[in-house]
């Protein structure tokens, strides 16, 4: 059975190896055997490979935090899924392997006609977006939310869930060509990052309150969206694409005063609330309301090329089932 293992912490291109592993055993009672079809190469996977993520499994180990697969066999007592159903492995199941045994508890059949590449990205970004919008500020219909990293997968899901909840979004991007693209998928306002971006956002919102800002970039970008918040607004940090420390004016924190919070889906209180958002997102994908751009897919045998591409940018998927050289 083909797989990718992490053999050493540090540089992912050096530490990740394409290997052959023994086939899993037959599923036991209340277990299923699945064939993994696609698995995203997420930033969290690279953080695990570098050894700087909260999870640090013993080596060597298969990694991979999310994916999608077909049920091949079911064990005794399994009633919630059947052979042929497409399912999501639980978060952090280590999906970079062709076949794996999963507990049946919590599994459910995904919409049969939905794109498996899109379904493979359901377990992290959609619940993150949904919970960012619900867990920190009690937003009312027609209220505004501002976010940076608006073109990321989380950013696009924020736009989708905000639209479904009758909320309005202000979205910061770095490239002008993304303005029309994000407006086409439901963004209300899209502004290009510049020295005038704060003024642009305040002009777009007018006298309306802006009580929630979502920060996926960190660095000086944190201070930009913090400065647009209304008094007693809340900034939630969920990622750090810039890899730099948050830089926020103390005057905003002191005199407005702002609240700064952090979000991680790995916290038990967050993970416990994920299921409804995942189910809703699956239906949104099946209906065509949401489609996340994929930059490229790679077989497991090309893991080093896949990592290099992911580090350059773009959403990368591993094509796991039947994965071989191309």
URMORA-V933302 format. One record per residue. N is the residue number from 1. NEAR is the number of other ideal C-beta (glycine too) atoms within 8 Angstrom. Layout:
BEGIN
{{N:NEAR} {N:NEAR}}
END
This chain:
BEGIN
{{1:10} {2:12} {3:13} {4:15} {5:12} {6:16} {7:8} {8:7} {9:9} {10:9} {11:6} {12:10} {13:8} {14:7} {15:12} {16:14} {17:10} {18:8} {19:8} {20:5} {21:10} {22:4} {23:6} {24:8} {25:6} {26:6} {27:11} {28:9} {29:6} {30:10} {31:13} {32:16} {33:15} {34:13} {35:10} {36:17} {37:13} {38:16} {39:14} {40:15} {41:11} {42:9} {43:8} {44:9} {45:12} {46:13} {47:9} {48:14} {49:13} {50:11} {51:8} {52:4} {53:9} {54:5} {55:7} {56:7} {57:9} {58:3} {59:8} {60:6} {61:9} {62:12} {63:14} {64:14} {65:14} {66:15} {67:17} {68:15} {69:15} {70:11} {71:15} {72:9} {73:9} {74:12} {75:13} {76:6} {77:7} {78:13} {79:3} {80:7} {81:12} {82:8} {83:7} {84:5} {85:10} {86:13} {87:16} {88:12} {89:15} {90:9} {91:12} {92:7} {93:11} {94:11} {95:15} {96:15} {97:15} {98:12} {99:11} {100:13} {101:9} {102:13} {103:8} {104:14} {105:6} {106:7} {107:11} {108:8} {109:8} {110:13} {111:8} {112:6} {113:4} {114:12} {115:7} {116:10} {117:10} {118:12} {119:15} {120:14} {121:15} {122:16} {123:14} {124:14} {125:11} {126:15} {127:15} {128:13} {129:15} {130:14} {131:14} {132:14} {133:14} {134:7} {135:8} {136:9} {137:7} {138:3} {139:11} {140:5} {141:6} {142:6} {143:12} {144:12} {145:16} {146:15} {147:16} {148:12} {149:13} {150:17} {151:11} {152:10} {153:9} {154:14} {155:14} {156:14} {157:16} {158:16} {159:15} {160:15} {161:13} {162:13} {163:10} {164:8} {165:9} {166:6} {167:13} {168:10} {169:17} {170:16} {171:14} {172:17} {173:14} {174:6} {175:7} {176:6} {177:6} {178:12} {179:10} {180:7} {181:9} {182:16} {183:9} {184:6} {185:10} {186:11} {187:11} {188:6} {189:11} {190:12} {191:12} {192:11} {193:10} {194:6} {195:3} {196:6} {197:12} {198:9} {199:7} {200:10} {201:15} {202:9} {203:7} {204:9} {205:12} {206:6} {207:3} {208:7} {209:7} {210:15} {211:12} {212:15} {213:15} {214:14} {215:17} {216:14} {217:12} {218:15} {219:12} {220:7} {221:13} {222:15} {223:12} {224:13} {225:16} {226:15} {227:9} {228:13} {229:17} {230:8} {231:6} {232:8} {233:15} {234:13} {235:16} {236:13} {237:13} {238:12} {239:12} {240:10} {241:10} {242:8} {243:6} {244:9} {245:5} {246:11} {247:8} {248:12} {249:8} {250:6} {251:6} {252:13} {253:11} {254:7} {255:5} {256:11} {257:8} {258:13} {259:8} {260:11} {261:9} {262:7} {263:13} {264:8} {265:12} {266:9} {267:7} {268:5} {269:6} {270:14} {271:10} {272:6} {273:11} {274:13} {275:7} {276:8} {277:14} {278:13} {279:9} {280:11} {281:15} {282:13} {283:9} {284:11} {285:16} {286:9} {287:6} {288:6} {289:6} {290:12} {291:7} {292:11} {293:5} {294:9} {295:8} {296:9} {297:9} {298:13} {299:10} {300:15} {301:10} {302:10} {303:14} {304:8} {305:8} {306:13} {307:13} {308:9} {309:12} {310:12} {311:7} {312:6} {313:5} {314:8} {315:10} {316:14} {317:15} {318:18} {319:11} {320:15} {321:11} {322:4} {323:11} {324:7} {325:5} {326:5}}
END
